[in-house]
Amino acid sequence: MSAAATSRETILAACRELVSEQGLAALNMRNVAAACNLALGSIYYYFPSKNELLIATIESVWEDIFRLDDQAKSGVSFTDYIEGCFGQILRGIEKYPNFFTIHSVSLSAGAQNKGKITMDHYLDNIKEKMILSLRKDGQVKKSTFTPSFTEADFLNFVMSNIIFLLIQKKSDCGVLTQVIRRIIY
């Protein structure tokens, strides 16, 4: 028998493991308590409701998936950065099967908005890192962006295409990076 989880972080680590192995549907207070070797009441101390537990777990999984290293700051090309992001997301999908498609339906109606806000937060964080990478790429043509085609427009295009590739279960983003190269270099 393993030692009892004694912090919010160790409970969330156990939740990520449950989600990875059994899916988000397996996440409930009793399963988490058993996985953490804790009394059920101890889980309620950290998470007052199942929705709070689900939202915290979803946030934790998003953090794990999008724990992008600091490539954006290191000066790699924007296309290399996009390939790295795509690869990280693919590894996250492998680690947490069906997470992207099921997490919003796992929450009660009242908590679905908070789940969407959480997802949007992580997507915005990715866009911020993308813009940093884009601006650090010295090969980008200065004439690429205009008032009618802004960096934000371009990054929305890139993110939409990444999401589309993921929905299509593509394991490569080569076509996207070729399009990006033709646009910005």
C-alpha positions as CSV (number, residue, x, y, z in Angstrom):
1,M,0.0,0.0,0.0
2,S,1.4,3.4,-1.0
3,A,1.7,6.4,1.4
4,A,-1.2,8.7,1.7
5,A,-1.4,11.8,-0.5
6,T,-1.1,14.8,1.7
7,S,-1.3,17.8,-0.5
8,R,-3.5,19.2,-3.3
9,E,-0.6,18.7,-5.7
10,T,-0.2,15.0,-4.9
11,I,-4.0,14.5,-5.1
12,L,-4.0,16.1,-8.5
13,A,-1.1,13.9,-9.6
14,A,-3.2,10.9,-8.7
15,C,-6.1,12.4,-10.6
16,R,-4.0,12.8,-13.7
17,E,-2.9,9.2,-13.4
18,L,-6.6,8.1,-13.1
19,V,-7.5,10.2,-16.2
20,S,-4.6,8.8,-18.1
21,E,-5.4,5.2,-17.3
22,Q,-9.1,5.1,-17.1
23,G,-10.4,8.4,-18.6
24,L,-12.1,11.4,-17.1
25,A,-15.3,9.4,-16.5
26,A,-13.5,7.4,-13.8
27,L,-12.8,10.5,-11.8
28,N,-15.0,10.7,-8.7
29,M,-14.3,11.4,-5.1
30,R,-14.2,7.7,-4.0
31,N,-11.8,6.6,-6.8
32,V,-9.5,9.5,-6.0
33,A,-9.6,8.8,-2.2
34,A,-8.7,5.2,-2.9
35,A,-5.9,6.1,-5.3
36,C,-4.5,8.6,-2.7
37,N,-5.0,6.2,0.2
38,L,-7.1,8.8,2.0
39,A,-10.5,8.9,3.7
40,L,-13.2,10.3,1.5
41,G,-13.6,13.3,3.8
42,S,-10.0,14.3,3.2
43,I,-10.6,14.7,-0.6
44,Y,-13.6,17.0,0.3
45,Y,-11.2,19.1,2.4
46,Y,-9.2,20.0,-0.8
47,F,-12.1,19.8,-3.2
48,P,-15.6,20.7,-1.8
49,S,-17.4,19.1,-4.8
50,K,-17.0,16.8,-7.7
51,N,-17.1,19.7,-10.1
52,E,-14.3,21.4,-8.2
53,L,-12.3,18.2,-8.4
54,L,-13.0,17.9,-12.1
55,I,-12.1,21.5,-12.9
56,A,-8.9,21.3,-10.9
57,T,-8.0,18.0,-12.7
58,I,-8.8,19.5,-16.1
59,E,-6.6,22.5,-15.3
60,S,-3.8,20.1,-14.1
61,V,-4.1,18.0,-17.3
62,W,-4.0,21.1,-19.5
63,E,-0.9,22.2,-17.6
64,D,0.7,18.9,-18.1
65,I,-0.1,18.7,-21.8
66,F,1.0,22.3,-22.5
67,R,4.1,22.3,-20.3
68,L,6.0,23.7,-23.3
69,D,9.6,24.2,-22.7
70,D,11.0,27.6,-23.3
71,Q,11.6,27.1,-27.0
72,A,9.8,30.4,-27.6
73,K,12.5,32.2,-25.7
74,S,15.4,30.3,-27.1
75,G,15.2,31.7,-30.6
76,V,14.1,28.7,-32.6
77,S,12.3,29.4,-35.8
78,F,8.6,29.9,-35.6
79,T,7.9,26.8,-37.7
80,D,10.2,24.7,-35.4
81,Y,8.3,26.1,-32.5
82,I,4.9,25.1,-34.1
83,E,6.2,21.6,-34.8
84,G,7.3,21.4,-31.1
85,C,3.9,22.5,-29.9
86,F,2.2,20.1,-32.1
87,G,4.4,17.2,-30.9
88,Q,3.7,18.2,-27.3
89,I,0.0,18.2,-27.8
90,L,0.2,14.8,-29.6
91,R,2.1,13.4,-26.6
92,G,-0.6,14.8,-24.4
93,I,-3.3,13.1,-26.4
94,E,-1.5,9.8,-26.2
95,K,-1.1,10.3,-22.4
96,Y,-4.7,11.4,-21.9
97,P,-6.8,9.6,-24.5
98,N,-10.1,11.2,-25.3
99,F,-9.4,14.1,-22.9
100,F,-9.9,16.8,-25.5
101,T,-13.3,15.4,-26.6
102,I,-14.8,14.5,-23.3
103,H,-13.8,17.0,-20.7
104,S,-16.6,19.5,-21.3
105,V,-19.3,16.9,-21.1
106,S,-18.0,15.6,-17.8
107,L,-18.9,18.8,-16.0
108,S,-22.3,19.7,-14.8
109,A,-24.1,22.3,-16.8
110,G,-23.2,25.1,-14.3
111,A,-19.5,24.1,-14.4
112,Q,-19.1,23.8,-18.2
113,N,-18.6,27.5,-18.5
114,K,-15.7,27.4,-16.0
115,G,-14.3,24.4,-18.0
116,K,-14.4,26.4,-21.2
117,I,-12.8,29.4,-19.4
118,T,-10.0,27.1,-18.3
119,M,-9.5,25.7,-21.8
120,D,-9.5,29.2,-23.2
121,H,-6.9,30.3,-20.6
122,Y,-4.5,27.6,-21.8
123,L,-5.1,28.3,-25.5
124,D,-4.4,32.0,-24.8
125,N,-1.2,31.0,-23.0
126,I,-0.1,29.0,-26.0
127,K,-0.9,32.0,-28.3
128,E,1.2,34.2,-26.1
129,K,4.2,31.8,-26.4
130,M,3.6,31.6,-30.2
131,I,3.6,35.4,-30.6
132,L,6.9,35.5,-28.6
133,S,8.4,32.9,-30.9
134,L,7.1,34.7,-34.0
135,R,8.6,38.0,-32.9
136,K,11.9,36.4,-32.0
137,D,12.2,34.7,-35.4
138,G,14.5,37.1,-37.3
139,Q,13.7,35.5,-40.7
140,V,10.0,36.7,-40.7
141,K,9.5,39.2,-43.5
142,K,8.8,42.7,-42.1
143,S,6.0,43.2,-44.6
144,T,4.1,40.1,-43.6
145,F,1.7,41.7,-41.1
146,T,-0.6,44.7,-41.9
147,P,-3.5,46.3,-40.3
148,S,-5.8,44.0,-42.2
149,F,-3.6,40.9,-41.5
150,T,-2.3,41.1,-38.0
151,E,-0.2,38.8,-35.9
152,A,-3.3,37.9,-33.9
153,D,-5.2,37.0,-37.1
154,F,-2.3,34.8,-38.2
155,L,-2.0,33.1,-34.8
156,N,-5.7,32.4,-34.8
157,F,-5.3,30.8,-38.2
158,V,-2.4,28.7,-36.9
159,M,-4.3,27.6,-33.8
160,S,-7.4,26.7,-35.8
161,N,-5.4,24.6,-38.1
162,I,-3.6,22.8,-35.3
163,I,-6.9,22.0,-33.7
164,F,-8.3,20.8,-37.1
165,L,-5.3,18.5,-37.6
166,L,-5.8,17.1,-34.1
167,I,-9.5,16.5,-34.7
168,Q,-8.5,14.7,-38.0
169,K,-6.1,12.6,-35.9
170,K,-3.1,13.7,-38.0
171,S,0.3,12.9,-36.6
172,D,2.2,15.5,-38.6
173,C,1.8,19.2,-39.1
174,G,4.1,19.4,-42.1
175,V,1.5,20.9,-44.5
176,L,0.7,23.6,-41.9
177,T,4.4,24.5,-41.4
178,Q,4.8,24.7,-45.2
179,V,1.9,27.1,-45.4
180,I,3.4,29.1,-42.6
181,R,6.8,29.3,-44.3
182,R,5.2,30.5,-47.5
183,I,3.3,33.2,-45.6
184,I,5.9,34.6,-43.3
185,Y,9.3,34.0,-44.9
